[in-house]
Amino acid sequence: MNSRQRRGVILLILSVLCALGAFAGVLSVVRDAQSKVGPEVAAYRVKSEVQPYTALTGGQFEKIEMPKRWLSANAVTDLTQLRGKIAVTTLRPGSLLQSDMIVDRPALRPGQQEVAIMIDAATGVAGKITPGSRVNVYATFQGKKQTDPDQSKIIVTDARVLDVGRITALEPDRGDDNRQQATEAVPITFALSTLDAQRVTYAESFAQRVRLALVAPGGGTGIPDRDRTYELATDK
């Protein structure tokens, strides 16, 4: 074999080695891409803004497909996880739904029932009352006669809030009573005994105003009967 033939063989061997190296490089890139993508799984994205403490439904989210390795361990992949849940913070459109964004809705205890009433948004809630809050319910009543004094009463103490709805615009009341009319109200759902449910329902129907006072944790509910009714004339 002369020198020219030897050079040809060497070049041929080098070409084969380069081709094998390029093929190995392509395989490495493909395997790396596959490892980064991996199998896809279902996830859920928020369609429109969801306010805190709102009950959740499947219609508030859209299904998307994502590589499994890109999902966090607490990503929600099954909408059955939403049953009995509420949002704990504002859910922004486009956000990926995760389990730490939701909590169980407060449940009723034996002997309690859910009662929802409309509370004046301007004077009754102020954005600080949320599900799980404890509140005292105040109502002001006009005297039945002109000579009777107006009164403010604590009608329910330590009521547990289950849900706070969205602010709703109210239509003007065309009745001829003298009660002050709210223009916006928020539906508040309470867990109450039968008697307390009757009290708040009566207040919603006949009181001039119904207000909620947030009770501090561990504040207790011991309000003497003499302090549950207030009249300006007796204030000293």
TIKE-643536 format. One record per residue: residue in one letter; x, y, z of N, C-alpha, C in turn. Coordinates in nm, 3 decimals, padded with zeros to 5 digits. Atoms other than C-alpha are relative to their C-alpha. Layout:
N
{'A', {X, Y, Z}, {X, Y, Z}, {X, Y, Z}}
...
***
This chain:
236
{'M', {00.086, -00.119, 00.000}, {00.000, 00.000, 00.000}, {00.090, 00.124, 00.000}}
{'N', {-00.082, -00.119, 00.010}, {00.153, 00.324, -00.113}, {-00.052, 00.111, 00.093}}
{'S', {00.033, -00.110, -00.092}, {00.140, 00.654, 00.076}, {-00.135, 00.063, -00.033}}
{'R', {00.130, -00.059, 00.037}, {-00.158, 00.784, -00.124}, {-00.114, -00.085, 00.051}}
{'Q', {00.104, 00.090, -00.048}, {-00.364, 00.477, -00.035}, {-00.015, 00.009, 00.151}}
{'R', {00.006, -00.011, -00.146}, {-00.269, 00.506, 00.329}, {-00.075, 00.127, 00.044}}
{'R', {00.070, -00.125, -00.035}, {-00.384, 00.870, 00.336}, {-00.150, -00.013, -00.024}}
{'G', {00.142, 00.020, 00.029}, {-00.715, 00.767, 00.177}, {-00.069, -00.079, 00.109}}
{'V', {00.058, 00.082, -00.107}, {-00.774, 00.499, 00.440}, {-00.015, 00.081, 00.128}}
{'I', {00.006, -00.083, -00.123}, {-00.690, 00.741, 00.721}, {-00.115, 00.100, -00.008}}
{'L', {00.110, -00.096, 00.017}, {-00.931, 01.002, 00.580}, {-00.136, -00.068, 00.012}}
{'L', {00.125, 00.073, -00.008}, {-01.200, 00.739, 00.545}, {-00.035, -00.033, 00.145}}
{'I', {00.022, 00.032, -00.141}, {-01.154, 00.630, 00.907}, {-00.042, 00.125, 00.078}}
{'L', {00.035, -00.126, -00.068}, {-01.164, 00.992, 01.024}, {-00.143, 00.043, -00.033}}
{'S', {00.137, -00.035, 00.039}, {-01.485, 01.051, 00.827}, {-00.103, -00.084, 00.075}}
{'V', {00.092, 00.090, -00.072}, {-01.649, 00.746, 00.987}, {-00.009, 00.042, 00.147}}
{'L', {-00.001, -00.042, -00.141}, {-01.541, 00.862, 01.333}, {-00.078, 00.130, 00.019}}
{'C', {00.076, -00.126, -00.009}, {-01.679, 01.213, 01.270}, {-00.150, -00.024, -00.012}}
{'A', {00.142, 00.031, 00.018}, {-02.008, 01.069, 01.148}, {-00.057, -00.064, 00.126}}
{'L', {00.047, 00.063, -00.124}, {-02.034, 00.850, 01.458}, {-00.012, 00.102, 00.113}}
{'G', {00.006, -00.104, -00.102}, {-01.956, 01.150, 01.680}, {-00.122, 00.090, -00.018}}
{'A', {00.118, -00.085, 00.026}, {-02.224, 01.362, 01.510}, {-00.128, -00.074, 00.036}}
{'F', {00.120, 00.078, -00.032}, {-02.478, 01.080, 01.543}, {-00.020, -00.010, 00.151}}
{'A', {00.009, 00.008, -00.147}, {-02.395, 01.042, 01.913}, {-00.046, 00.134, 00.057}}
{'G', {00.044, -00.131, -00.046}, {-02.438, 01.418, 01.956}, {-00.147, 00.023, -00.020}}
{'V', {00.143, -00.014, 00.028}, {-02.780, 01.413, 01.792}, {-00.082, -00.082, 00.099}}
{'L', {00.072, 00.084, -00.095}, {-02.890, 01.125, 02.013}, {-00.001, 00.064, 00.139}}
{'S', {-00.009, -00.064, -00.131}, {-02.769, 01.313, 02.321}, {-00.097, 00.116, 00.010}}
{'V', {00.093, -00.114, 00.000}, {-02.967, 01.624, 02.224}, {-00.144, -00.048, 00.009}}
{'V', {00.136, 00.053, -00.001}, {-03.282, 01.419, 02.158}, {-00.036, -00.053, 00.138}}
{'R', {00.026, 00.055, -00.134}, {-03.252, 01.236, 02.489}, {-00.014, 00.110, 00.105}}
{'D', {00.008, -00.111, -00.094}, {-03.193, 01.562, 02.676}, {-00.134, 00.073, -00.014}}
{'A', {00.129, -00.066, 00.024}, {-03.499, 01.721, 02.512}, {-00.115, -00.083, 00.056}}
{'Q', {00.105, 00.087, -00.052}, {-03.711, 01.418, 02.598}, {-00.003, 00.002, 00.152}}
{'S', {-00.003, -00.002, -00.146}, {-03.593, 01.426, 02.957}, {-00.054, 00.130, 00.055}}
{'K', {00.050, -00.129, -00.045}, {-03.679, 01.796, 02.984}, {-00.150, 00.013, -00.018}}
{'V', {00.143, -00.008, 00.027}, {-04.025, 01.757, 02.834}, {-00.074, -00.110, 00.074}}
{'G', {00.062, 00.113, -00.068}, {-04.131, 01.412, 02.945}, {-00.148, -00.012, -00.033}}
{'P', {00.144, 00.019, 00.024}, {-04.494, 01.290, 02.956}, {-00.080, 00.121, 00.047}}
{'E', {00.085, -00.114, -00.037}, {-04.768, 01.554, 02.969}, {-00.117, -00.046, 00.086}}
{'V', {00.113, 00.028, -00.087}, {-05.041, 01.568, 03.234}, {-00.093, 00.120, 00.000}}
{'A', {00.100, -00.107, -00.006}, {-05.355, 01.775, 03.290}, {00.029, 00.093, 00.119}}
{'A', {-00.007, -00.100, -00.106}, {-05.337, 02.096, 03.491}, {-00.111, 00.101, -00.026}}
{'Y', {00.112, -00.094, 00.013}, {-05.580, 02.384, 03.544}, {00.046, 00.142, 00.024}}
{'R', {-00.038, -00.140, -00.003}, {-05.542, 02.755, 03.483}, {-00.123, 00.086, 00.029}}
{'V', {00.110, -00.090, -00.037}, {-05.756, 03.036, 03.626}, {-00.045, 00.078, -00.123}}
{'K', {00.054, -00.068, 00.118}, {-05.987, 03.179, 03.356}, {-00.024, 00.148, 00.026}}
{'S', {00.028, -00.139, -00.035}, {-06.098, 03.500, 03.530}, {00.021, 00.016, 00.150}}
{'E', {-00.036, -00.026, -00.139}, {-06.025, 03.664, 03.864}, {-00.102, -00.058, 00.097}}
{'V', {00.084, 00.060, -00.104}, {-06.161, 03.479, 04.167}, {00.034, 00.070, 00.132}}
{'Q', {-00.022, -00.074, -00.124}, {-06.207, 03.678, 04.487}, {00.027, -00.096, 00.116}}
{'P', {-00.026, 00.085, -00.118}, {-06.082, 03.545, 04.823}, {-00.129, -00.046, 00.065}}
{'Y', {00.111, 00.059, -00.076}, {-06.318, 03.319, 05.020}, {-00.124, -00.025, -00.085}}
{'T', {00.108, 00.034, 00.092}, {-06.529, 03.248, 04.711}, {-00.005, -00.151, -00.017}}
{'A', {00.014, 00.142, 00.027}, {-06.670, 02.898, 04.668}, {00.046, -00.029, -00.143}}
{'L', {-00.061, 00.030, 00.129}, {-06.492, 02.729, 04.377}, {-00.081, -00.101, -00.079}}
{'T', {00.066, 00.091, 00.093}, {-06.642, 02.557, 04.072}, {00.092, -00.027, -00.117}}
{'G', {-00.084, 00.036, 00.114}, {-06.493, 02.385, 03.771}, {-00.002, 00.103, -00.111}}
{'G', {00.012, -00.097, 00.107}, {-06.618, 02.659, 03.539}, {00.094, 00.119, 00.013}}
{'Q', {-00.092, -00.111, -00.020}, {-06.369, 02.906, 03.687}, {00.141, -00.029, -00.052}}
{'F', {-00.134, 00.041, 00.042}, {-06.074, 02.712, 03.542}, {-00.005, -00.068, -00.136}}
{'E', {-00.010, 00.068, 00.129}, {-05.956, 02.582, 03.205}, {00.110, -00.105, 00.006}}
{'K', {-00.095, 00.112, 00.000}, {-05.777, 02.256, 03.142}, {00.111, 00.026, -00.101}}
{'I', {-00.114, -00.009, 00.090}, {-05.428, 02.265, 02.991}, {00.086, -00.125, 00.016}}
{'E', {-00.093, 00.112, -00.007}, {-05.161, 02.005, 02.918}, {00.141, 00.055, 00.021}}
{'M', {-00.136, -00.044, -00.031}, {-04.812, 02.049, 03.065}, {00.090, -00.120, 00.027}}
{'P', {-00.092, 00.108, -00.038}, {-04.501, 01.835, 03.101}, {-00.004, -00.025, 00.151}}
{'K', {00.014, 00.035, -00.142}, {-04.525, 01.651, 03.431}, {00.114, 00.056, 00.084}}
{'R', {-00.116, -00.043, -00.078}, {-04.175, 01.749, 03.538}, {-00.001, 00.151, 00.027}}
{'W', {00.007, -00.144, -00.021}, {-04.264, 02.120, 03.510}, {-00.101, 00.039, 00.106}}
{'L', {00.103, -00.030, -00.100}, {-04.552, 02.096, 03.756}, {00.058, -00.013, 00.141}}
{'S', {-00.038, 00.010, -00.140}, {-04.498, 02.164, 04.125}, {-00.078, -00.114, 00.064}}
{'A', {00.064, 00.113, -00.067}, {-04.592, 01.891, 04.368}, {-00.141, 00.031, 00.047}}
{'N', {00.133, -00.036, -00.050}, {-04.898, 02.086, 04.487}, {-00.093, 00.053, -00.109}}
{'A', {00.089, -00.040, 00.109}, {-05.044, 02.159, 04.142}, {-00.125, -00.087, -00.001}}
{'V', {00.127, 00.073, 00.004}, {-05.411, 02.061, 04.113}, {-00.016, -00.062, -00.139}}
{'T', {00.016, 00.071, 00.127}, {-05.455, 01.797, 03.842}, {-00.136, -00.068, -00.013}}
{'D', {00.133, 00.062, 00.000}, {-05.809, 01.685, 03.930}, {-00.098, 00.097, 00.065}}
{'L', {00.093, -00.100, -00.052}, {-06.103, 01.924, 03.973}, {-00.090, -00.052, 00.112}}
{'T', {00.077, 00.050, -00.115}, {-06.269, 01.692, 04.225}, {00.059, 00.053, 00.131}}
{'Q', {-00.062, -00.058, -00.120}, {-06.025, 01.853, 04.471}, {-00.067, 00.132, 00.041}}
{'L', {00.065, -00.127, -00.029}, {-06.241, 02.168, 04.452}, {-00.127, -00.015, 00.084}}
{'R', {00.126, 00.020, -00.074}, {-06.541, 02.012, 04.627}, {00.013, 00.049, 00.143}}
{'G', {00.000, -00.054, -00.135}, {-06.622, 02.205, 04.942}, {00.114, 00.093, 00.031}}
{'K', {-00.116, -00.087, -00.021}, {-06.328, 02.440, 04.890}, {-00.034, 00.145, -00.031}}
{'I', {00.008, -00.142, 00.030}, {-06.291, 02.818, 04.887}, {00.141, 00.052, -00.026}}
{'A', {-00.130, -00.062, 00.026}, {-06.011, 03.043, 04.765}, {00.048, 00.074, 00.124}}
{'V', {-00.055, -00.070, -00.117}, {-05.781, 03.178, 05.035}, {00.064, 00.133, -00.037}}
{'T', {-00.057, -00.126, 00.047}, {-05.644, 03.460, 04.821}, {-00.059, 00.030, -00.136}}
{'T', {00.050, -00.033, 00.133}, {-05.727, 03.641, 04.497}, {00.071, -00.087, -00.103}}
{'L', {-00.056, 00.084, 00.105}, {-05.677, 03.401, 04.205}, {00.000, 00.082, -00.130}}
{'R', {-00.014, -00.084, 00.119}, {-05.546, 03.594, 03.903}, {-00.012, -00.082, -00.128}}
{'P', {00.010, 00.071, 00.128}, {-05.627, 03.501, 03.542}, {00.137, -00.045, -00.050}}
{'G', {-00.126, 00.056, 00.051}, {-05.358, 03.276, 03.393}, {00.082, -00.072, 00.104}}
{'S', {-00.075, 00.069, -00.105}, {-05.237, 03.149, 03.730}, {-00.030, -00.149, -00.002}}
{'L', {00.019, 00.144, -00.008}, {-05.185, 02.777, 03.764}, {-00.058, -00.034, 00.137}}
{'L', {00.067, 00.034, -00.125}, {-05.419, 02.633, 04.028}, {00.084, -00.097, 00.081}}
{'Q', {-00.078, 00.084, -00.090}, {-05.235, 02.487, 04.326}, {-00.077, -00.021, 00.131}}
{'S', {00.076, 00.039, -00.118}, {-05.359, 02.319, 04.641}, {00.015, 00.099, 00.115}}
{'D', {-00.016, -00.095, -00.110}, {-05.217, 02.588, 04.871}, {-00.077, 00.129, -00.023}}
{'M', {00.086, -00.116, 00.027}, {-05.453, 02.841, 04.708}, {-00.141, -00.021, 00.053}}
{'I', {00.137, 00.032, -00.040}, {-05.762, 02.667, 04.846}, {-00.001, -00.067, 00.137}}
{'V', {00.018, 00.064, -00.130}, {-05.894, 02.551, 05.183}, {-00.143, -00.051, 00.010}}
{'D', {00.135, 00.050, -00.022}, {-06.196, 02.365, 05.314}, {-00.094, 00.112, 00.044}}
{'R', {00.101, -00.095, -00.044}, {-06.512, 02.567, 05.352}, {-00.041, -00.035, 00.143}}
{'P', {00.042, 00.029, -00.137}, {-06.607, 02.604, 05.721}, {-00.131, -00.078, 00.004}}
{'A', {00.117, 00.089, -00.004}, {-06.858, 02.334, 05.813}, {-00.092, 00.036, 00.116}}
{'L', {00.098, -00.019, -00.107}, {-07.174, 02.346, 06.024}, {00.026, -00.099, 00.112}}
{'R', {-00.006, 00.088, -00.116}, {-07.180, 02.200, 06.371}, {-00.140, -00.051, 00.032}}
{'P', {00.133, 00.051, -00.034}, {-07.464, 01.991, 06.514}, {-00.087, 00.109, 00.063}}
{'G', {00.092, -00.100, -00.053}, {-07.768, 02.211, 06.583}, {00.007, 00.135, -00.068}}
{'Q', {-00.013, -00.127, 00.072}, {-07.655, 02.488, 06.348}, {-00.061, -00.010, -00.139}}
{'Q', {00.050, -00.008, 00.136}, {-07.792, 02.601, 06.015}, {00.061, 00.121, -00.069}}
{'E', {-00.053, -00.112, 00.078}, {-07.671, 02.826, 05.736}, {-00.110, 00.102, -00.022}}
{'V', {00.094, -00.109, 00.023}, {-07.844, 03.163, 05.721}, {00.076, 00.114, -00.067}}
{'A', {-00.063, -00.110, 00.073}, {-07.756, 03.434, 05.469}, {-00.090, 00.122, 00.005}}
{'I', {00.073, -00.126, 00.002}, {-07.858, 03.797, 05.503}, {00.085, 00.103, -00.074}}
{'M', {-00.070, -00.108, 00.068}, {-07.768, 04.113, 05.313}, {00.042, 00.106, 00.101}}
{'I', {-00.055, -00.099, -00.090}, {-07.543, 04.352, 05.503}, {00.048, 00.120, -00.082}}
{'D', {-00.043, -00.122, 00.066}, {-07.483, 04.714, 05.403}, {00.151, -00.003, -00.023}}
{'A', {-00.143, 00.009, 00.032}, {-07.146, 04.711, 05.223}, {00.079, 00.115, 00.059}}
{'A', {-00.072, -00.118, -00.047}, {-07.057, 05.062, 05.342}, {00.024, -00.004, 00.151}}
{'T', {-00.010, -00.008, -00.146}, {-07.119, 05.014, 05.714}, {00.015, -00.135, 00.069}}
{'G', {00.005, 00.128, -00.069}, {-07.131, 04.644, 05.781}, {00.118, -00.091, -00.017}}
{'V', {-00.104, 00.098, 00.028}, {-06.828, 04.475, 05.629}, {00.138, 00.063, -00.003}}
{'A', {-00.127, -00.073, 00.011}, {-06.547, 04.714, 05.535}, {00.116, -00.088, -00.044}}
{'G', {-00.105, 00.084, 00.056}, {-06.354, 04.427, 05.371}, {00.082, -00.080, 00.098}}
{'K', {-00.083, 00.067, -00.101}, {-06.222, 04.286, 05.699}, {-00.063, -00.127, 00.054}}
{'I', {00.067, 00.120, -00.049}, {-06.476, 04.014, 05.769}, {00.009, -00.108, -00.107}}
{'T', {-00.025, 00.110, 00.092}, {-06.392, 03.680, 05.607}, {-00.056, -00.129, 00.060}}
{'P', {00.045, 00.128, -00.054}, {-06.507, 03.317, 05.637}, {00.086, -00.044, 00.117}}
{'G', {-00.070, 00.038, -00.122}, {-06.418, 03.191, 05.983}, {00.004, 00.109, 00.104}}
{'S', {00.002, -00.111, -00.096}, {-06.450, 03.535, 06.142}, {-00.112, -00.020, 00.102}}
{'R', {00.103, -00.005, -00.104}, {-06.645, 03.576, 06.466}, {-00.048, 00.144, 00.012}}
{'V', {00.053, -00.136, -00.003}, {-06.878, 03.876, 06.482}, {-00.117, 00.008, 00.098}}
{'N', {00.124, -00.034, -00.070}, {-07.140, 04.039, 06.700}, {-00.089, 00.074, -00.099}}
{'V', {00.095, -00.062, 00.093}, {-07.452, 04.147, 06.514}, {-00.079, 00.107, 00.075}}
{'Y', {00.071, -00.113, -00.058}, {-07.590, 04.492, 06.600}, {-00.113, 00.041, -00.093}}
{'A', {00.112, -00.052, 00.079}, {-07.925, 04.631, 06.486}, {-00.057, 00.123, 00.069}}
{'T', {00.063, -00.122, -00.055}, {-08.081, 04.975, 06.531}, {-00.146, 00.002, -00.042}}
{'F', {00.144, -00.001, 00.024}, {-08.458, 05.007, 06.561}, {-00.058, 00.137, 00.035}}
{'Q', {00.070, -00.125, -00.027}, {-08.676, 05.315, 06.540}, {-00.113, -00.028, 00.100}}
{'G', {00.111, 00.016, -00.094}, {-08.924, 05.366, 06.822}, {-00.132, -00.019, -00.072}}
{'K', {00.128, 00.027, 00.064}, {-09.270, 05.234, 06.743}, {-00.090, 00.123, -00.001}}
{'K', {00.074, -00.125, -00.006}, {-09.421, 05.563, 06.851}, {00.098, 00.115, 00.001}}
{'Q', {-00.088, -00.117, 00.000}, {-09.287, 05.916, 06.824}, {00.062, 00.025, 00.137}}
{'T', {-00.051, -00.020, -00.136}, {-09.244, 05.920, 07.200}, {00.093, -00.111, 00.045}}
{'D', {-00.088, 00.111, -00.036}, {-09.056, 05.589, 07.205}, {00.142, 00.028, -00.051}}
{'P', {-00.138, -00.026, 00.041}, {-08.675, 05.613, 07.193}, {00.049, -00.101, -00.104}}
{'D', {-00.069, 00.092, 00.091}, {-08.468, 05.466, 06.913}, {00.097, -00.084, 00.083}}
{'Q', {-00.085, 00.090, -00.076}, {-08.260, 05.170, 07.026}, {00.101, -00.069, -00.090}}
{'S', {-00.100, 00.085, 00.064}, {-07.944, 04.989, 06.931}, {00.012, -00.126, 00.084}}
{'K', {-00.002, 00.126, -00.074}, {-07.937, 04.621, 07.024}, {00.106, -00.094, -00.057}}
{'I', {-00.083, 00.113, 00.041}, {-07.684, 04.342, 07.018}, {-00.093, -00.120, -00.005}}
{'I', {00.098, 00.108, 00.011}, {-07.901, 04.065, 06.881}, {00.063, -00.138, -00.003}}
{'V', {-00.070, 00.129, 00.003}, {-07.642, 03.789, 06.831}, {00.147, 00.027, 00.034}}
{'T', {-00.142, -00.011, -00.032}, {-07.296, 03.744, 06.982}, {00.077, -00.121, -00.052}}
{'D', {-00.093, 00.106, 00.042}, {-07.003, 03.542, 06.850}, {-00.056, -00.086, -00.113}}
{'A', {00.050, 00.072, 00.117}, {-07.171, 03.448, 06.521}, {00.117, -00.037, -00.090}}
{'R', {-00.110, 00.046, 00.087}, {-06.944, 03.242, 06.294}, {-00.037, 00.022, -00.146}}
{'V', {00.023, -00.029, 00.141}, {-06.916, 03.362, 05.934}, {00.047, -00.118, -00.084}}
{'L', {-00.035, 00.111, 00.090}, {-06.922, 03.084, 05.673}, {00.045, 00.049, -00.137}}
{'D', {-00.031, -00.045, 00.135}, {-06.910, 03.285, 05.353}, {-00.029, 00.148, -00.013}}
{'V', {00.022, -00.141, 00.033}, {-06.882, 03.642, 05.224}, {-00.013, 00.009, -00.151}}
{'G', {00.025, -00.007, 00.143}, {-07.036, 03.704, 04.883}, {00.054, 00.127, -00.064}}
{'R', {-00.042, -00.118, 00.075}, {-06.981, 03.972, 04.622}, {-00.092, 00.117, 00.031}}
{'I', {00.081, -00.121, -00.019}, {-07.099, 04.329, 04.662}, {-00.106, 00.007, -00.110}}
{'T', {00.113, -00.004, 00.092}, {-07.442, 04.366, 04.501}, {-00.070, 00.135, 00.011}}
{'A', {00.076, -00.126, 00.002}, {-07.616, 04.687, 04.394}, {-00.146, -00.031, 00.029}}
{'L', {00.139, 00.022, -00.039}, {-07.962, 04.713, 04.548}, {-00.092, 00.099, -00.069}}
{'E', {00.100, -00.090, 00.055}, {-08.274, 04.856, 04.390}, {-00.064, 00.077, 00.115}}
{'P', {00.063, -00.078, -00.106}, {-08.434, 05.139, 04.590}, {-00.131, -00.063, 00.046}}
{'D', {00.124, 00.053, -00.058}, {-08.709, 05.021, 04.826}, {-00.110, 00.104, -00.020}}
{'R', {00.110, -00.092, 00.027}, {-09.038, 05.175, 04.716}, {-00.102, 00.005, 00.112}}
{'G', {00.093, -00.001, -00.113}, {-09.200, 05.115, 05.053}, {-00.007, 00.137, 00.064}}
{'D', {00.018, -00.130, -00.063}, {-09.321, 05.399, 05.272}, {00.057, 00.003, 00.142}}
{'D', {-00.057, -00.006, -00.133}, {-09.121, 05.312, 05.583}, {00.115, 00.101, 00.004}}
{'N', {-00.102, -00.102, -00.016}, {-08.855, 05.542, 05.722}, {00.140, -00.058, 00.017}}
{'R', {-00.131, 00.062, -00.017}, {-08.569, 05.295, 05.727}, {00.098, 00.056, -00.102}}
{'Q', {-00.104, -00.043, 00.092}, {-08.242, 05.409, 05.575}, {00.030, -00.116, -00.095}}
{'Q', {-00.018, 00.103, 00.099}, {-08.181, 05.220, 05.254}, {00.145, -00.004, -00.048}}
{'A', {-00.136, 00.017, 00.051}, {-07.841, 05.079, 05.156}, {-00.004, -00.005, -00.153}}
{'T', {-00.008, 00.006, 00.146}, {-07.733, 05.116, 04.792}, {00.078, -00.122, -00.047}}
{'E', {-00.075, 00.121, 00.031}, {-07.490, 04.823, 04.798}, {00.004, -00.089, 00.124}}
{'A', {00.000, 00.093, -00.112}, {-07.494, 04.512, 05.012}, {00.083, -00.123, -00.035}}
{'V', {-00.078, 00.123, 00.015}, {-07.294, 04.196, 05.067}, {-00.074, -00.113, 00.068}}
{'P', {00.061, 00.115, -00.066}, {-07.451, 03.856, 05.133}, {00.099, -00.068, 00.095}}
{'I', {-00.084, 00.065, -00.101}, {-07.306, 03.714, 05.453}, {-00.072, -00.125, 00.048}}
{'T', {00.058, 00.126, -00.046}, {-07.368, 03.351, 05.546}, {00.057, -00.035, 00.137}}
{'F', {-00.038, 00.031, -00.137}, {-07.363, 03.258, 05.914}, {-00.035, -00.144, 00.033}}
{'A', {00.039, 00.126, -00.062}, {-07.367, 02.933, 06.109}, {-00.065, 00.036, 00.134}}
{'L', {00.075, -00.048, -00.115}, {-07.639, 02.996, 06.368}, {-00.095, -00.106, 00.054}}
{'S', {00.107, 00.081, -00.057}, {-07.874, 02.825, 06.607}, {-00.133, 00.049, -00.056}}
{'T', {00.131, -00.038, 00.052}, {-08.244, 02.837, 06.523}, {-00.044, 00.136, 00.054}}
{'L', {00.042, -00.126, -00.059}, {-08.310, 03.123, 06.766}, {00.081, 00.117, -00.056}}
{'D', {-00.082, -00.107, 00.054}, {-08.017, 03.331, 06.647}, {-00.030, 00.026, -00.148}}
{'A', {00.039, -00.018, 00.140}, {-08.120, 03.269, 06.285}, {-00.126, 00.084, -00.009}}
{'Q', {00.121, -00.081, -00.001}, {-08.463, 03.412, 06.368}, {00.032, 00.146, 00.034}}
{'R', {-00.036, -00.137, -00.040}, {-08.301, 03.714, 06.531}, {00.060, 00.079, -00.116}}
{'V', {-00.063, -00.074, 00.108}, {-08.081, 03.809, 06.238}, {-00.096, 00.019, -00.118}}
{'T', {00.099, -00.015, 00.107}, {-08.363, 03.745, 05.991}, {-00.098, 00.113, 00.032}}
{'Y', {00.090, -00.108, -00.043}, {-08.592, 03.974, 06.191}, {00.070, 00.134, -00.016}}
{'A', {-00.073, -00.125, 00.010}, {-08.324, 04.241, 06.206}, {00.017, 00.043, -00.145}}
{'E', {-00.016, -00.034, 00.141}, {-08.263, 04.224, 05.832}, {-00.129, 00.059, -00.056}}
{'S', {00.129, -00.043, 00.053}, {-08.634, 04.275, 05.771}, {-00.049, 00.132, 00.060}}
{'F', {00.066, -00.111, -00.068}, {-08.722, 04.541, 06.028}, {00.094, 00.105, 00.060}}
{'A', {-00.091, -00.099, -00.059}, {-08.409, 04.715, 06.157}, {00.034, 00.109, -00.100}}
{'Q', {-00.046, -00.108, 00.087}, {-08.297, 05.051, 06.022}, {00.138, -00.033, -00.056}}
{'R', {-00.134, 00.040, 00.042}, {-07.941, 04.926, 06.007}, {00.039, -00.129, 00.072}}
{'V', {-00.062, 00.118, -00.061}, {-07.762, 04.596, 06.069}, {00.150, 00.012, -00.022}}
{'R', {-00.145, -00.011, 00.007}, {-07.391, 04.611, 06.148}, {00.065, -00.123, 00.061}}
{'L', {-00.079, 00.110, -00.055}, {-07.127, 04.349, 06.215}, {00.122, 00.058, 00.068}}
{'A', {-00.119, -00.042, -00.074}, {-06.858, 04.400, 06.476}, {00.092, -00.121, 00.013}}
{'L', {-00.095, 00.110, -00.004}, {-06.550, 04.181, 06.440}, {00.047, -00.024, 00.142}}
{'V', {-00.042, 00.038, -00.135}, {-06.466, 03.993, 06.759}, {00.144, -00.050, -00.005}}
{'A', {-00.140, 00.043, -00.002}, {-06.098, 03.952, 06.843}, {00.009, -00.145, 00.045}}
{'P', {-00.018, 00.140, -00.043}, {-05.976, 03.591, 06.877}, {00.018, -00.008, 00.151}}
{'G', {-00.008, 00.015, -00.144}, {-06.027, 03.481, 07.235}, {-00.065, 00.113, 00.077}}
{'G', {00.061, -00.115, -00.066}, {-06.230, 03.794, 07.306}, {-00.116, -00.036, 00.090}}
{'G', {00.112, 00.041, -00.085}, {-06.515, 03.601, 07.462}, {-00.131, 00.063, -00.043}}
{'T', {00.134, -00.045, 00.039}, {-06.888, 03.659, 07.438}, {-00.082, 00.046, 00.118}}
{'G', {00.075, -00.034, -00.120}, {-06.983, 03.757, 07.791}, {-00.044, 00.145, 00.004}}
{'I', {00.055, -00.135, -00.002}, {-07.194, 04.070, 07.734}, {-00.123, 00.000, 00.089}}
{'P', {00.116, -00.002, -00.090}, {-07.431, 04.145, 08.024}, {-00.126, 00.051, -00.071}}
{'D', {00.126, -00.040, 00.062}, {-07.798, 04.187, 07.935}, {-00.019, 00.151, 00.002}}
{'R', {00.020, -00.145, -00.010}, {-07.791, 04.549, 08.055}, {00.078, 00.076, -00.107}}
{'D', {-00.081, -00.067, 00.101}, {-07.528, 04.628, 07.790}, {-00.040, -00.038, -00.142}}
{'R', {00.042, 00.044, 00.133}, {-07.713, 04.466, 07.499}, {-00.097, 00.097, -00.067}}
{'T', {00.092, -00.100, 00.056}, {-07.958, 04.755, 07.452}, {00.050, 00.138, 00.037}}
{'Y', {-00.050, -00.135, -00.023}, {-07.855, 05.117, 07.413}, {-00.104, 00.102, -00.043}}
{'E', {00.085, -00.115, 00.031}, {-08.067, 05.433, 07.424}, {00.078, 00.126, 00.032}}
{'L', {-00.077, -00.123, -00.019}, {-07.918, 05.778, 07.385}, {-00.042, 00.072, 00.128}}
{'A', {00.049, -00.075, -00.115}, {-08.137, 05.921, 07.660}, {00.055, -00.054, 00.131}}
{'T', {-00.049, 00.061, -00.123}, {-07.996, 05.678, 07.917}, {00.152, 00.000, 00.010}}
{'D', {-00.146, -00.002, 00.000}, {-07.632, 05.734, 07.823}, {00.050, 00.108, 00.095}}
{'K', {-00.051, -00.096, -00.099}, {-07.449, 05.902, 08.111}, {00.153, 00.002, -00.003}}
***
